[in-house]
Amino acid sequence: MKRYDLRHLKDGFEPRMKELLGSHPDKEVAIFLFEIGDFTPIQRSADLVKESGCELVNSLKFNEVDWTIVVKKS
């Protein structure tokens, strides 16, 4: 399991998340943290996970501004 903190990228986290999903080992779990703002990044991140051929295991609000998703690469 590997944790990736993308909060410093603000709304521009998707390209880095896509890159990390592409290089993450198969059958391994990844945890991504990112800022949500107006909640649109949540759906975009779920779509990105699906496009990458991964499974979205969990998605939850971490605190007032951050979101955490758990992804398994199949």
C-alpha positions as CSV (number, residue, x, y, z in Angstrom):
1,M,0.0,0.0,0.0
2,K,1.3,3.4,-1.0
3,R,-0.1,6.9,0.0
4,Y,0.1,9.8,-2.4
5,D,-0.5,13.3,-1.1
6,L,-1.6,15.5,-4.0
7,R,-3.0,18.3,-1.9
8,H,-0.2,20.7,-2.9
9,L,-1.3,20.5,-6.5
10,K,-4.7,22.0,-5.6
11,D,-7.2,21.6,-8.6
12,G,-4.4,20.4,-10.9
13,F,-3.9,16.9,-9.3
14,E,-5.4,14.8,-12.1
15,P,-2.3,14.6,-14.5
16,R,-0.1,13.5,-11.6
17,M,-2.7,11.0,-10.3
18,K,-3.0,9.5,-13.8
19,E,0.8,9.2,-14.0
20,L,0.9,7.5,-10.6
21,L,-1.9,5.1,-11.4
22,G,0.0,4.1,-14.6
23,S,3.1,3.3,-12.7
24,H,1.6,1.7,-9.6
25,P,2.1,-2.1,-9.3
26,D,-0.8,-4.4,-10.2
27,K,-3.0,-5.7,-7.3
28,E,-1.6,-3.1,-5.0
29,V,-3.6,-0.5,-3.1
30,A,-3.0,3.2,-3.5
31,I,-4.4,6.0,-1.3
32,F,-4.7,9.4,-2.8
33,L,-5.3,12.7,-0.9
34,F,-6.4,15.8,-2.8
35,E,-8.3,19.1,-2.2
36,I,-12.0,19.1,-3.1
37,G,-13.1,22.7,-3.2
38,D,-16.6,22.5,-4.9
39,F,-16.8,18.7,-5.0
40,T,-16.3,18.4,-8.8
41,P,-12.9,16.8,-8.3
42,I,-14.5,13.8,-6.7
43,Q,-16.4,12.7,-9.8
44,R,-13.4,13.6,-12.0
45,S,-11.1,11.4,-9.8
46,A,-13.6,8.5,-9.9
47,D,-13.8,8.8,-13.7
48,L,-10.0,8.8,-13.9
49,V,-9.7,5.7,-11.8
50,K,-12.2,3.9,-14.0
51,E,-10.4,5.0,-17.2
52,S,-7.1,3.7,-15.8
53,G,-8.6,0.3,-15.4
54,C,-8.5,0.4,-11.6
55,E,-11.1,-0.2,-8.9
56,L,-12.3,2.6,-6.6
57,V,-12.4,0.8,-3.2
58,N,-13.3,3.8,-1.0
59,S,-13.9,7.5,-1.2
60,L,-14.4,9.7,1.8
61,K,-14.0,13.2,3.2
62,F,-10.8,13.5,5.1
63,N,-11.4,16.9,6.7
64,E,-13.0,20.2,5.7
65,V,-11.1,20.6,2.5
66,D,-9.4,17.3,1.7
67,W,-10.7,14.1,0.1
68,T,-9.2,10.6,0.3
69,I,-9.8,7.8,-2.2
70,V,-8.5,4.2,-2.0
71,V,-7.8,2.5,-5.3
72,K,-6.8,-1.0,-6.2
73,K,-5.0,-1.6,-9.5
74,S,-6.3,-4.8,-11.1
